Amino acid sequence: MKHKMEEIDRIIKETLTEEEAAFYDELDEQNVFEMMRGLFVTKNRWFMVLVNIVHVVAFGLCIYCMVRFFEAEVTKDVIMWASGGFICLMMIGMLKLFMWLQMDKNAILRELKRLELQVSSLNGKMSK
């Protein structure tokens, strides 16, 4: 299967101009770190920075709640700090889920661009 994909990529690159081939290479699959970096090069990078700041604050609050939980001696305080820690953990989980969904969205958009480029190349080849 991998051999067929490489062959298809080679055929596509042969039909593209030099500029289109360079663009096609940019749309190649990314690793996790490249996808995370891709979150900060969009129009909404300010929002992703804000999400990361909230993420760090929630993590700090979670650690604080855990420390206070183990120091608490009254049942009411134990429940309060455990609830605070649980809320912080849920917030951290939701923020991570949001970021992973954004990375998935970017990967899907990249694949759509590859598909559009392939269709455009095929259309140009058929019209000749």
N, C-alpha and C positions, 0 to 999 in steps of 0.2 A: 504494500500500500504506500509506504514511504517513497519507494522508487517511482511509482506512478505520479505522486504529488510533485516530486522534483522534476519529472519529465513535463508535466503540465506547466509548471512555473517556467521552465526553459522555453517552451513553445510560446507562452504568453510574452515573455521578455523579448523574443525574436520579433514579435509583431509590433512591439511598442517602439516609440522614438526614444532617444537617449534620455530626454528629460522625463518622459513618462516612466521609463524603466527605473530611474533613480527614485521617483515618487513611489513606485511599486515596492522597491526594496525598503523604503522607510516604513511601509505598512506591514512589514513582517511581524511575526508573533514576538511578543515581549516577555521577558521574565518578570517576576513579581516586583522586583525593585524598580524596574523601568515603568511598570504600571503604576506603582505608588508615586514615582516622580511625575508621571503623567497627570496625576490629580492636581498638581500645582502649576500646570502650564495652560490651563483653560481660562475662560472668562470669569469663572467663579472661584479663582484661587484665593480670594479674600475670605470666602466662606469656608473653604477647606482649612485655611489657617485658623479661623475662628473655631471650627470643629476640633482641630488638634489642641487648641488652647483649652477648650472645655474638657476635652479628653484627659489632659494632664491634670487639670483642677479636680476632676472627678476621681482620678486615681489617687491624688493626694488626700482628698476627703475620705476615700475608702480606707486608706492606710490609717488615717487619724481615727476613724470610727472603729477599726479593728483594735487599735491600741487601747482606746477608751473602753471597748467592749471587754477586753481581758482585765482591765483595771477596775471595772465596776463591781460593786458589792451588793447593790440593791437590785432586786429583780426588775423593777421598772426601768432602771438605767440600762440593765443588760438588754432588755427588749428594745429600748430606744436606740442604743448604739448598733445593735444587730440589724434593726430596720434601716437605719441610715446607711450601714455598710451594704446591705442588700440593694437598696435603691441606687447607690453609687455603682455597684456591680452591674445592675441592669442598664444604667446609663452608659457605662463603658461598652457593654455588649451591643447596645443599639447603635452607638456611634461607630463601632467597628463594622457592624453590619451595613450601615449607611455607606461607609467608605468602600467596602468590598463591592457593594452594588454599583457604586460609581465607577469602580475599576472595570467591572463587568460591562457596564454600559459603554465605556470607552473602547473596550475590546470589540464589542458588537459593532460600534460605529466604524472602527478601523476595518473590520471585515466587510461591512457594507461599502466602504470606499473602494476596497479591492474589487468587489463584485462590480461596482459601477465602472471602474477602470477596465475590467475585463469585457464588460458589455460594450463599452465605448470602443475598445480595440477591435472587437468582433464586428461591430457595426461599420467601422472604418475599413476593415478588411473586406467585408461583403460589398461595400459600395464601390470598391475599386474595379 
